[in-house]
Amino acid sequence: MDASLEKIADPTLAEMGKNLKEAMKMLEDSQRRTEEENGKKLISGDIPGPLQGSGQDMVSILQLVQNLMHGDEDEEPQSARIQNIGEQGHIALLGHSLGAYISTLDKERLRKLTTRILSDTTLWLCRIFRYENGCAYFHEEEREGLAKICRLAIHSRYEDFVVDGFNVLYNKKPVIYLSAAAMPGLGQYLCNQLGLPFPCLCRVPCNTMFGSQHQMDVAFLEKLIKEDIEQGKLPLLLVANAGTAAVGHTDKIGRLKELCEQYEIWLHVEGVNLATLALGYVSSSVLAATKCDSMTLTPGPWLGLPAVPAVTLYKHDDPALTLVAGLTSNKPADKLRALPLWLSLQYLGLDGIVERIKHACQLSQRLQESLKKVNHIKILVEDELSSPVVVFRFFQELPGSDPVLNAVPVPNMAPSAVGWERHSCDALNRWLGEQLKELVPTSGLTVMDLEVEGTCVRFSPLMTAAVLGTRGEDVDQLVACIQSKLPVLTCTLQLREEFKQEVTGTTGLLYVDDPNWPGIGVVRYEHANDDKSSLKLDPEGEKIHAGLLKKLNELESDLTFKMGPEYKSMKSCIYIGMASDDIDVSELVETIAVTAREIEENSRLLENMTEVVRKGIQEAQVQLQKANEERLLEEGVLRQIPVVGSVLNWFSPVQASQKGRSFNLTAGSLESTEHTYVYKVQGTGVTPPQTPSGTRTKQRLPGQKPFKRSLRGSDAQSETSSVSHIEDLEKMEHLSGGPEQDALEANSPEQHPGTPTPQEGEQTGALQNRAQRPEDDHPQVEEPESLR
């Protein structure tokens, strides 16, 4: 590029291109160095100070810009976009610098240059997107073009609007028709820009019986138009979608065009599917958009061009009205908005533009064909073969559930009718989308909530592939990641209902229905002092759940546990994460219940012990004071006088026993220390009983983690086989004893008939966990006839 810059005769242009290249290189190199410093942030120059009188050089200023751009940035996808700008992005950025330089030319030369740039860009766009004899309006805000088109429609239908203004609209209110699947906030934006009240907007519902549920209902629209005309209103403009903002569906634009011509309504079309007009093959529904009155294009994200304006193409014969509406301007600065796009289109060429759009469509078709072969994945755009948008979601038909409700829930129904599976799948799809965005960041996935289908994942490469550099290998990796996550999703969904039933049937546990949690479930332990009607923070419950969380994490199972506030309240709960294997839910719930109960009992025991010790100390002080008074009465007052008391004690010693008090923590009572002073040993007191452990003692093989159901059967089988083996040994031992055993039993008069022999005692001790057999109750074993 340096050699090509030397051929430029204008030194200013050559210097501008060189400076832009050096500036972008400096920013990108500084960004790479920042990422390599492992979190070290450059803070020099970030703090604003007084403006330096001597000024700064270009390197210092760019360093400051780099610090402000990346100094506090922790997210890698945004930084990756800057690295993937490429040379075509540099051309677009150069257009802004050139615009400032061109504006310094004299008026006549500036007028010729801006007119050439505007006419060339308009002609290229109209030919590329098959919009014949159209005009172009370039704007930064994507919705701004539609607002200008609405002004043009108002001026066209209301001839006296320039003179009478609002009075004309008051006598015959205009109506703007928007689809229910239109871009969120579009209607409010138009009303704010046009100064119209909200009743001027008419929301047209989508199909409910036939066709796509994201397409405008044409029959219902015609009914609304007739009603508005009967009420004295003026149907002004209709906004149709060639690729809705959510799922990329295209309205029946051909039928809508006929309806608009019948009632003299302006038809405006927008959507991502308009990009396919540049391809050789275009679907008939999208091709009908070329006959509309206006359309809005966004070539920036389609072609991966930064800082490129959006374009609104329109057809109108009156230049005076377009000037009044703001679609045309005599200012050179407004015409120079097309300069970045003018440069970028020339750099890419027609083949480059078509290739980028074609590549994005191929990525969508590749993902769509791959997902059709994956179980438990539903594609919501199966009937839109030409749509460059793929929307999918995870679903699973549980036993006894309605597959229709699971696949496409019926709107405006109670949650019980929609089914508990809908809420569970929404949380799982949200988790799946976030995981895929992490694993394949170049896919540009988006997680969204649809009114009918629920939470879905959207893949729209036309809006992201050129910027992120998405390739076919990324799509294959995305499909592989989806397949790897399916076992976790299916296993978790199957265990949710079982977990809910186990928790509901366990005393002391409360199941918390949190629709936003993608794991097995949420459970809360209800302690003795728990106020069920209160939604405030419970300190005692929070302490118990914190200890429970610590105990559960110490088990080192495959499950993840976390503590957080309950859904719609401030009480603490335990959140159980996703399950990648078959989990023994009953053991899991029992462990949670028993562990939480032990933590509560230990905490309560400590509190009770503290109170008992405090009362014991007070009682000991009272008894010691009483003992001192008794000793004073017994010894007399004279013995308390220092000198007299010593002489009196020498002549007549007092044999007084030393009395003290000790506190027995086990019994919780005061005891006398007289036994300690007399026998010179400390009493052992009462032996505390062993605290029963309620946890299930389940034998596990080496390396086996808790809550695993797969090894449960083998453990039980091994335990049963060991017990049966011991029983066989006992029978053989009885049989081998013979007459000698009977003689020994007969010659032992001290042996009580009900007392077992030593051999039987050993056998009984070896089988502690086995049910007692009938022959154990009788010490005399009858010999079989074969041995007699």
C-alpha positions in Angstrom: 0.0 0.0 0.0 3.0 2.3 0.6 4.0 2.0 -3.0 0.5 2.8 -4.2 0.4 5.9 -2.0 3.6 7.2 -3.7 1.7 7.4 -7.0 -0.9 9.8 -5.6 -0.2 13.3 -6.9 -2.0 15.1 -4.1 0.4 15.0 -1.1 -2.4 15.6 1.4 -4.3 12.5 0.2 -1.1 10.4 0.3 -0.3 11.7 3.8 -3.8 11.0 5.0 -3.7 7.4 3.8 -0.3 6.9 5.4 -1.4 8.4 8.7 -4.5 6.3 8.7 -2.5 3.1 8.1 0.0 4.0 10.9 -2.8 5.0 13.3 -4.7 1.7 12.8 -1.5 -0.3 13.1 -0.5 1.6 16.3 -4.0 1.0 17.9 -4.0 -2.7 17.0 -0.4 -3.3 18.2 -1.1 -1.5 21.4 -4.2 -3.6 21.9 -2.2 -6.9 21.4 0.4 -5.8 23.9 -2.4 -5.0 26.4 -3.9 -8.4 26.0 -0.4 -10.0 26.5 0.2 -8.3 29.8 -2.3 -10.5 31.6 -4.6 -7.9 33.0 -2.2 -5.1 33.4 -4.1 -1.9 32.6 -2.5 1.2 31.2 -3.8 4.1 33.3 -1.3 6.8 32.3 -3.2 9.6 30.6 -6.6 8.3 31.5 -7.2 10.9 34.1 -8.2 14.2 32.5 -6.0 17.2 33.4 -5.4 20.7 32.2 -5.0 21.2 28.5 -1.3 21.4 27.7 -0.2 24.6 26.2 2.5 23.2 24.0 0.2 20.4 22.6 1.0 16.7 22.1 2.2 14.7 19.1 0.1 12.2 17.2 1.7 9.2 19.0 0.7 10.4 22.4 -2.8 11.2 21.3 -3.3 7.8 19.8 -1.9 6.2 22.9 -4.5 8.1 24.9 -7.2 6.9 22.6 -6.0 3.3 22.9 -6.1 3.5 26.7 -9.6 4.9 26.6 -10.7 2.2 24.2 -9.2 -0.8 25.9 -7.9 0.2 29.3 -11.1 -1.0 31.1 -12.2 -3.6 28.5 -12.4 -7.2 29.8 -14.5 -8.7 27.0 -12.6 -10.3 24.1 -15.4 -10.4 21.4 -15.4 -6.6 21.1 -11.6 -6.4 20.8 -11.8 -9.2 18.2 -14.0 -7.1 16.0 -11.4 -4.4 15.8 -8.8 -6.9 14.8 -11.1 -8.2 12.0 -11.8 -4.9 10.4 -9.4 -5.6 7.5 -8.4 -3.4 4.7 -11.9 -2.9 3.5 -12.7 -1.5 6.9 -9.8 0.9 6.7 -11.2 2.2 3.4 -14.5 2.9 5.1 -12.8 4.7 7.9 -10.7 6.6 5.4 -14.0 8.0 3.9 -14.6 10.0 7.1 -11.2 11.6 7.0 -11.7 12.3 3.3 -15.0 13.9 4.0 -13.4 16.4 6.3 -10.7 17.1 3.7 -13.1 17.5 0.8 -15.2 20.0 2.7 -12.3 22.4 2.5 -12.6 22.7 -1.4 -14.2 25.7 -3.1 -18.0 25.6 -3.5 -18.1 24.8 -7.2 -15.6 21.9 -7.0 -17.2 20.7 -3.8 -20.7 20.7 -5.4 -19.5 18.7 -8.4 -17.6 16.1 -6.3 -20.5 15.5 -3.8 -23.0 15.2 -6.6 -20.9 12.7 -8.4 -20.4 10.7 -5.1 -24.1 10.7 -4.4 -25.3 9.8 -7.9 -22.7 7.0 -8.2 -23.6 5.4 -4.9 -27.3 5.7 -5.6 -27.0 4.1 -9.0 -24.8 1.2 -7.8 -27.1 0.4 -4.9 -30.3 0.5 -7.1 -28.7 -1.9 -9.6 -27.3 -4.2 -7.0 -30.6 -4.6 -5.2 -32.8 -4.4 -8.3 -34.6 -1.2 -7.4 -35.0 0.6 -10.7 -35.2 4.4 -11.0 -34.9 5.0 -7.3 -33.4 7.7 -5.1 -31.3 7.2 -2.0 -31.2 8.8 1.4 -28.1 8.1 3.6 -28.6 8.2 7.4 -26.7 7.1 10.5 -29.7 6.0 12.5 -31.4 2.9 10.9 -34.9 4.1 11.7 -34.3 7.7 10.5 -35.0 6.8 6.9 -38.5 5.5 7.7 -39.3 8.7 9.7 -38.4 10.8 6.6 -40.5 8.5 4.4 -43.5 9.1 6.8 -43.0 12.9 6.4 -42.9 12.4 2.6 -46.2 10.4 2.8 -47.8 13.0 4.9 -46.9 15.8 2.5 -48.0 13.8 -0.4 -51.5 12.9 1.0 -52.1 16.2 2.8 -51.6 19.0 0.3 -52.3 21.7 2.8 -50.1 20.4 5.5 -47.4 23.0 4.8 -49.9 25.8 5.3 -52.4 24.4 7.9 -50.1 22.0 9.7 -51.7 20.0 12.6 -55.2 21.2 11.8 -55.2 19.1 8.7 -54.1 16.0 10.6 -56.7 16.7 13.3 -59.6 16.7 10.9 -58.5 13.4 9.3 -56.1 11.4 11.4 -53.4 9.5 9.6 -52.8 5.8 10.4 -49.5 4.0 10.2 -49.8 0.2 10.2 -47.0 -1.9 11.8 -46.7 -5.6 12.1 -46.7 -7.3 15.5 -43.3 -8.8 14.6 -41.8 -5.4 13.7 -38.7 -4.0 15.4 -39.3 -3.3 19.1 -39.8 0.4 19.8 -40.3 1.4 16.1 -43.8 2.7 16.6 -42.8 4.9 19.5 -39.9 6.3 17.6 -42.0 7.3 14.7 -44.6 9.0 16.9 -41.8 10.9 18.7 -40.2 12.0 15.4 -43.4 13.0 13.7 -45.2 14.5 16.6 -48.2 12.1 16.2 -50.2 10.6 19.1 -50.0 6.9 19.7 -53.6 6.2 18.5 -52.2 7.0 15.0 -50.3 3.6 15.2 -52.2 0.4 14.3 -50.6 -2.9 15.3 -51.5 -5.6 12.8 -51.4 -9.1 14.3 -49.7 -12.1 12.7 -51.2 -15.3 11.4 -52.8 -17.5 14.0 -54.4 -20.3 11.9 -52.6 -20.6 8.6 -49.1 -19.7 7.5 -46.2 -18.5 9.6 -47.0 -17.1 13.0 -44.5 -14.3 12.3 -46.1 -13.1 9.1 -48.6 -10.3 9.0 -52.3 -11.4 8.7 -53.3 -9.8 5.4 -57.0 -10.5 5.8 -57.1 -8.9 9.2 -55.1 -5.9 7.9 -57.8 -5.3 5.2 -60.4 -5.4 7.9 -58.6 -2.8 9.9 -58.2 -0.5 6.9 -61.9 -0.6 6.1 -62.8 0.2 9.7 -60.4 3.1 9.8 -61.9 4.5 6.6 -65.4 4.2 8.0 -64.2 6.2 11.1 -62.9 9.0 8.9 -59.3 8.2 9.3 -56.7 8.2 6.5 -54.6 5.0 6.0 -51.2 6.5 5.4 -48.3 4.0 5.4 -47.7 0.3 5.9 -44.4 -1.1 7.1 -43.8 -4.7 5.9 -40.9 -7.1 6.8 -38.6 -8.9 4.4 -37.1 -10.8 7.3 -38.5 -10.0 10.7 -36.2 -8.7 13.5 -36.7 -11.9 15.5 -36.8 -15.0 13.3 -36.3 -13.6 9.7 -39.7 -14.4 8.3 -40.9 -12.5 5.2 -44.4 -11.1 4.9 -46.5 -11.7 1.8 -45.3 -8.5 0.1 -47.0 -9.2 -3.2 -50.4 -9.4 -1.6 -49.7 -6.4 0.6 -48.6 -4.4 -2.5 -52.0 -5.0 -4.1 -53.8 -4.0 -1.0 -51.8 -0.8 -0.7 -52.5 0.1 -4.3 -56.2 -0.4 -3.8 -56.3 1.9 -0.8 -53.5 4.3 -1.9 -51.2 3.4 1.0 -47.5 3.9 1.0 -45.6 0.6 1.3 -42.3 0.5 3.0 -40.2 -2.7 3.4 -37.3 -3.4 5.7 -35.5 -6.5 6.9 -32.3 -8.5 6.6 -33.7 -10.7 3.7 -33.4 -7.7 1.4 -29.7 -8.5 1.1 -30.6 -11.6 -1.0 -31.8 -9.3 -3.8 -28.1 -9.1 -4.8 -27.9 -12.8 -5.5 -28.8 -14.6 -8.7 -31.7 -16.5 -7.2 -34.2 -14.7 -5.1 -37.4 -16.0 -3.6 -40.6 -14.6 -5.0 -41.7 -13.1 -1.7 -38.5 -11.1 -1.4 -38.4 -10.2 -5.0 -41.8 -8.5 -4.6 -40.1 -5.9 -2.4 -38.6 -4.3 -5.6 -42.1 -3.0 -6.4 -42.6 -1.2 -3.1 -42.5 2.5 -2.6 -39.4 2.5 -0.4 -37.0 0.1 1.4 -34.3 0.5 4.0 -30.9 -1.3 3.5 -28.1 -1.8 6.0 -25.0 -2.6 4.0 -22.6 -2.0 6.9 -23.2 -5.3 8.8 -24.0 -7.2 5.6 -20.6 -6.5 4.1 -18.6 -6.0 7.4 -18.0 -2.3 6.9 -17.7 -0.1 10.0 -19.1 3.4 10.3 -21.1 3.0 7.0 -24.5 4.7 6.9 -27.8 2.9 6.3 -29.6 3.6 3.0 -33.3 4.2 2.3 -34.2 3.8 -1.4 -37.5 5.4 -2.5 -39.4 6.4 -5.6 -41.0 9.9 -5.9 -41.3 12.4 -8.7 -41.7 15.7 -6.8 -38.2 17.0 -5.7 -39.9 19.8 -3.8 -41.7 17.4 -1.5 -38.6 15.3 -0.9 -36.7 18.4 0.0 -39.4 19.4 2.5 -39.5 16.0 3.9 -35.7 16.0 4.5 -34.8 13.2 2.1 -32.7 15.5 -0.1 -30.5 18.4 0.9 -28.4 21.1 -0.7 -25.7 20.9 1.9 -22.5 19.3 0.8 -22.0 17.8 4.3 -25.2 15.8 4.0 -24.2 14.5 0.5 -20.8 13.4 1.9 -22.5 10.8 4.1 -22.3 8.5 1.1 -18.5 8.9 0.8 -17.5 5.9 3.1 -19.9 3.6 1.2 -18.8 5.0 -2.1 -15.2 4.0 -1.3 -16.1 0.6 0.1 -18.3 -0.4 -2.8 -15.5 0.4 -5.3 -13.0 -1.5 -3.1 -15.2 -4.7 -2.9 -16.6 -4.6 -6.4 -19.8 -6.4 -7.5 -18.2 -9.8 -7.1 -17.0 -9.1 -3.6 -20.4 -7.8 -2.5 -22.3 -10.8 -3.9 -19.7 -13.2 -2.5 -20.1 -11.9 1.0 -23.9 -12.1 1.0 -23.8 -15.5 -0.7 -21.3 -16.8 1.9 -23.7 -15.7 4.8 -26.6 -17.5 3.2 -24.6 -20.6 2.7 -23.7 -20.6 6.4 -27.4 -20.5 7.3 -28.2 -23.3 4.9 -25.4 -25.4 6.3 -26.5 -25.0 9.9 -30.1 -25.6 9.0 -29.3 -28.8 7.2 -27.1 -30.0 10.0 -29.7 -29.3 12.7 -32.3 -31.3 10.9 -30.3 -34.4 11.7 -30.0 -33.6 15.4 -32.6 -35.0 17.9 -34.3 -32.7 20.4 -33.6 -29.6 18.3 -36.5 -27.8 16.6 -35.9 -25.3 13.8 -38.5 -22.5 13.6 -37.8 -21.5 10.0 -38.2 -24.8 8.2 -40.6 -23.3 5.7 -38.3 -20.4 4.9 -35.7 -22.2 2.8 -34.3 -18.9 1.4 -34.1 -17.1 4.8 -30.5 -16.3 5.9 -31.7 -16.5 9.6 -31.8 -19.8 11.5 -33.7 -19.9 14.8 -33.7 -23.1 16.9 -34.5 -24.4 20.4 -34.1 -27.5 22.5 -37.2 -29.5 23.3 -38.0 -32.9 24.7 -41.3 -34.7 24.8 -41.6 -36.1 28.3 -43.8 -39.2 29.0 -47.4 -38.2 29.3 -46.9 -34.7 27.9 -48.5 -33.2 24.8 -45.9 -32.8 22.0 -48.0 -30.0 20.5 -47.7 -27.9 23.7 -44.0 -28.7 24.0 -43.2 -27.7 20.4 -45.4 -24.7 20.0 -47.2 -23.6 23.1 -50.6 -22.0 22.7 -50.6 -18.3 23.6 -52.8 -16.6 26.2 -53.2 -19.8 28.2 -52.7 -20.4 31.9 -49.2 -21.7 32.9 -50.8 -25.0 34.0 -52.2 -25.5 30.5 -48.9 -24.5 28.7 -47.1 -27.1 30.9 -44.3 -27.1 33.3 -42.0 -28.3 30.5 -42.3 -25.0 28.7 -40.6 -23.1 31.6 -38.0 -25.8 32.1 -37.1 -25.7 28.4 -36.9 -21.9 28.4 -34.2 -22.0 31.1 -32.3 -24.8 29.4 -32.4 -23.0 26.1 -31.1 -19.9 27.7 -28.2 -21.9 29.3 -27.6 -23.6 25.9 -27.3 -20.3 24.1 -24.9 -18.8 26.6 -22.7 -22.0 26.5 -22.6 -21.9 22.6 -21.7 -18.2 22.6 -18.8 -19.0 24.9 -17.6 -22.1 23.0 -18.0 -20.6 19.5 -17.7 -16.8 19.8 -17.3 -16.4 16.0 -20.8 -17.7 15.5 -22.5 -14.5 16.6 -25.4 -16.3 18.3 -28.2 -14.4 20.0 -30.5 -15.6 22.8 -34.0 -14.2 22.5 -37.4 -14.7 24.1 -40.4 -15.2 21.7 -43.9 -14.7 22.8 -45.2 -18.1 21.4 -42.2 -20.4 21.1 -40.3 -19.2 24.2 -36.6 -18.8 24.6 -34.7 -19.6 21.3 -31.2 -19.2 19.8 -30.8 -17.2 16.6 -28.0 -17.5 14.0 -28.0 -14.5 11.6 -24.7 -14.6 9.7 -25.7 -11.7 7.4 -25.5 -9.4 10.4 -22.4 -10.9 12.1 -20.4 -13.2 9.7 -18.6 -10.4 7.8 -17.6 -8.7 11.1 -16.6 -11.8 13.0 -15.2 -13.8 10.1 -17.5 -16.8 10.5 -16.5 -19.8 8.3 -18.0 -23.1 7.5 -15.8 -24.8 10.1 -17.3 -22.6 12.8 -20.8 -23.9 11.8 -19.5 -27.5 12.1 -18.0 -26.7 15.5 -21.3 -25.2 16.6 -23.2 -28.3 15.6 -20.7 -30.5 17.5 -21.1 -28.3 20.6 -24.9 -28.6 20.4 -24.6 -32.4 20.2 -22.2 -32.5 23.2 -24.6 -30.5 25.3 -27.7 -32.5 24.5 -27.0 -35.4 27.0 -26.7 -32.8 29.8 -30.0 -31.1 28.8 -32.0 -34.3 28.4 -30.7 -35.8 31.7 -31.4 -32.6 33.6 -34.9 -32.2 32.2 -35.8 -35.8 33.1 -34.5 -35.4 36.7 -36.4 -32.2 37.3 -39.8 -33.7 37.9 -38.4 -36.5 40.1 -36.5 -34.0 42.1 -39.6 -32.0 42.6 -41.6 -35.0 43.9 -38.8 -36.1 46.2 -38.4 -32.6 47.7 -42.2 -32.3 48.1 -42.4 -35.6 50.0 -39.5 -34.8 52.3 -40.2 -33.2 55.6 -38.4 -29.9 56.2 -37.6 -29.2 52.6 -39.5 -26.7 50.4 -39.3 -26.9 46.6 -38.8 -23.5 45.0 -40.1 -23.1 41.4 -37.6 -20.8 39.7 -38.2 -20.7 36.0 -34.9 -19.0 35.3 -32.7 -21.7 36.8 -31.5 -24.2 34.3 -30.3 -26.9 36.8 -32.1 -29.8 38.4 -34.0 -27.5 40.8 -34.0 -25.2 43.8 -34.6 -26.3 47.4 -34.9 -24.4 50.7 -34.7 -25.9 54.2 -37.4 -24.8 56.6 -35.9 -24.6 60.1 -37.9 -24.5 63.3 -38.2 -20.7 63.5 -38.8 -20.1 59.8 -41.6 -17.7 59.1 -43.3 -19.0 56.0 -45.4 -16.0 55.4 -42.4 -13.6 55.4 -40.4 -12.7 52.3 -37.7 -10.8 54.2 -34.1 -12.0 54.7 -33.8 -14.8 57.3 -30.4 -14.6 59.1 -30.8 -18.0 60.7 -31.8 -19.7 57.5 -28.9 -18.0 55.6 -26.5 -19.4 58.2 -27.9 -22.9 57.8 -27.8 -22.8 54.0 -24.3 -21.5 54.1 -23.2 -24.5 56.1 -25.2 -26.8 53.9 -23.5 -25.4 50.8 -20.1 -26.0 52.3 -21.0 -29.6 53.3 -22.4 -30.4 49.8 -19.3 -29.0 48.0 -17.1 -31.1 50.3 -18.7 -34.2 48.9 -16.9 -33.7 45.5 -19.7 -34.9 43.4 -20.3 -34.0 39.8 -23.1 -31.7 40.7 -22.6 -28.0 41.2 -24.2 -26.2 44.2 -24.7 -22.5 44.8 -26.6 -20.4 47.3 -28.7 -17.5 46.4 -31.9 -15.7 47.2 -35.2 -17.4 46.5 -37.2 -16.5 43.4 -39.5 -13.5 44.3 -38.1 -13.3 47.9 -35.0 -12.7 49.9 -34.7 -16.0 51.7 -31.6 -18.2 50.9 -31.9 -21.3 48.9 -29.6 -24.0 47.5 -29.4 -24.1 43.6 -28.5 -27.5 42.1 -26.9 -27.3 38.7 -27.0 -29.4 35.6 -26.6 -33.2 35.7 -24.4 -34.9 33.2 -25.1 -38.5 34.4 -27.9 -40.5 35.9 -28.2 -39.1 39.5 -29.8 -40.9 42.4 -32.2 -38.1 43.3 -33.6 -39.8 46.4 -30.1 -40.0 47.9 -29.4 -36.4 46.9 -32.6 -35.1 48.6 -32.1 -37.2 51.7 -28.5 -36.0 52.0 -29.7 -32.4 51.8 -32.4 -32.9 54.4 -30.2 -34.8 56.9 -27.2 -32.5 56.5 -29.4 -29.3 57.0 -31.1 -30.9 60.0 -27.7 -31.7 61.6 -26.5 -28.2 61.0 -29.6 -26.8 62.7 -29.4 -29.2 65.6 -25.7 -28.4 66.2 -26.4 -24.7 66.0 -29.3 -25.0 68.4 -27.2 -27.3 70.7 -24.5 -24.6 70.9 -27.0 -21.9 71.7 -28.6 -24.1 74.4 -25.2 -25.0 75.8 -24.3 -21.3 76.0 -27.5 -20.6 78.0 -26.9 -23.6 80.3 -23.3 -22.5 81.0 -24.5 -19.0 81.8 -27.1 -20.2 84.2 -24.7 -22.7 85.8 -22.2 -20.0 86.5 -24.8 -17.9 88.2 -26.0 -20.8 90.3 -22.4 -21.7 91.2 -21.8 -18.1 92.4 -24.9 -18.3 94.6 -24.0 -21.6 96.1 -20.4 -20.6 96.7 -21.6 -17.4 98.5 -23.9 -19.5 100.6 -21.1 -21.9 101.5 -18.9 -19.0 102.6 -21.7 -17.8 104.9 -22.1 -21.3 106.4 -18.3 -21.5 107.0 -18.4 -18.1 108.7 -21.1 -19.3 111.0 -19.4 -22.6 111.7 -15.9 -21.2 112.5 -17.1 -18.1 114.3 -16.1 -14.5 114.1 -12.9 -14.8 116.1 -11.3 -17.1 113.6 -11.7 -14.4 111.0 -9.4 -12.0 112.8 -5.9 -12.3 111.3 -3.7 -12.8 114.5 -6.4 -14.1 116.8 -7.6 -16.5 114.2 -4.1 -18.0 113.7 -3.6 -18.6 117.5 -7.1 -20.1 117.8 -6.6 -22.4 114.9 -3.3 -23.6 116.4 -4.9 -24.5 119.7 -8.1 -25.8 118.2 -7.9 -26.7 114.5 -11.0 -26.9 112.5 -11.5 -29.9 110.3 -13.5 -28.2 107.5 -13.9 -30.0 104.2 -13.0 -28.1 101.1 -16.2 -27.5 99.1 -16.3 -26.4 95.5 -18.5 -26.7 92.4 -17.8 -28.2 89.0 -20.1 -27.8 86.0 -20.9 -31.0 84.0 -21.3 -30.0 80.4 -22.9 -33.3 79.5 -25.5 -33.3 82.2 -25.9 -29.6 82.3 -25.8 -29.4 86.1 -23.5 -28.4 89.0 -21.7 -31.0 91.0 -19.7 -30.9 94.2 -15.9 -31.2 94.1 -15.7 -33.0 97.5 -15.2 -36.3 95.6 -12.2 -34.8 93.8 -10.5 -33.7 97.1 -11.2 -36.9 99.0 -10.2 -39.5 96.4 -7.7 -37.3 94.5 -9.4 -38.2 91.2 -11.8 -36.3 89.0 -15.2 -37.9 88.4 -16.0 -39.0 85.0 -19.6 -38.0 85.2 -22.1 -39.2 82.7 -20.9 -40.5 79.3 -22.6 -38.5 76.5 -24.7 -40.5 74.1 -23.5 -40.8 70.6 -25.1 -38.4 68.1 -27.0 -40.5 65.6 -26.1 -39.8 62.1 -29.0 -39.8 59.6 -26.9 -39.9 56.5 -27.3 -42.9 54.4 -24.1 -45.0 54.6 -23.9 -46.3 51.1 -20.8 -48.3 50.2 -19.1 -46.9 47.1 -16.4 -48.4 44.9 -13.0 -46.7 44.7 -13.3 -43.6 42.6 -17.1 -43.6 42.6 -18.6 -40.2 43.3 -21.7 -39.5 45.4 -25.2 -39.5 44.1 -24.5 -42.0 41.3 -27.4 -44.3 40.4 -25.5 -46.4 37.8 -23.5 -48.3 40.5 -26.4 -48.6 42.9 -27.5 -52.1 41.7 -24.0 -53.6 41.8 -23.5 -52.4 45.4 -26.7 -54.0 46.5 -25.8 -57.2 44.6 -22.4 -57.4 46.2 -23.8 -56.9 49.7 -26.4 -59.6 49.2 -23.9 -62.0 47.8 -21.6 -61.5 50.8 -24.4 -62.1 53.3 -25.5 -65.3 51.5 -21.9 -66.5 51.5 -21.7 -66.1 55.3 -25.0 -68.0 55.7 -23.5 -70.9 53.6 -20.5 -71.0 55.8 -22.6 -71.2 59.0 -24.7 -74.1 57.6 -21.5 -76.0 56.8 -20.2 -75.3 60.3 -23.4 -76.6 61.9 -23.3 -79.7 59.7 -19.7 -80.5 60.4 -20.2 -80.3 64.2 -22.1 -83.6 64.4 -22.5 -85.7 67.6 -19.5 -83.9 69.2 -21.4 -80.6 69.1 -24.5 -82.3 70.7 -22.2 -83.8 73.4 -20.6 -80.5 74.3 -24.0 -78.9 74.5 -25.4 -81.7 76.7 -22.3 -81.7 79.1 -22.4 -78.0 79.8 -24.8 -77.5 82.7 -23.8 -73.9 83.2 -25.0 -73.1 79.7 -28.5 -71.6 79.9 -30.9 -72.9 77.3 -31.6 -69.4 76.1 -27.9 -68.3 76.0 -26.1 -68.8 72.7 -22.9 -70.7 72.5 -19.6 -69.0 71.7 -19.8 -70.1 68.2 -23.2 -68.7 67.8 -22.1 -65.5 69.4 -19.4 -65.1 66.9 -21.8 -65.9 64.1 -24.3 -63.4 65.4 -21.6 -60.7 65.6 -20.5 -61.4 62.0 -24.1 -60.8 60.8 -25.2 -57.6 62.5 -26.9 -56.2 59.5 -28.8 -59.5 58.7 -32.2 -60.4 59.9 -32.2 -63.0 62.6 -33.0 -66.5 61.3 -35.5 -68.8 63.1 -32.8 -71.3 64.0 -30.9 -68.7 65.9 -33.6 -68.7 68.6 -32.8 -72.4 69.4 -29.3 -73.4 70.4 -30.0 -77.1 69.7 -29.6 -77.9 66.0 -31.2 -81.1 64.9 -29.0 -83.4 62.9 -30.1 -84.4 59.4 -31.2 -88.0 59.1 -28.4 -88.6 56.6 -25.7 -88.0 59.2 -27.3 -90.1 61.9 
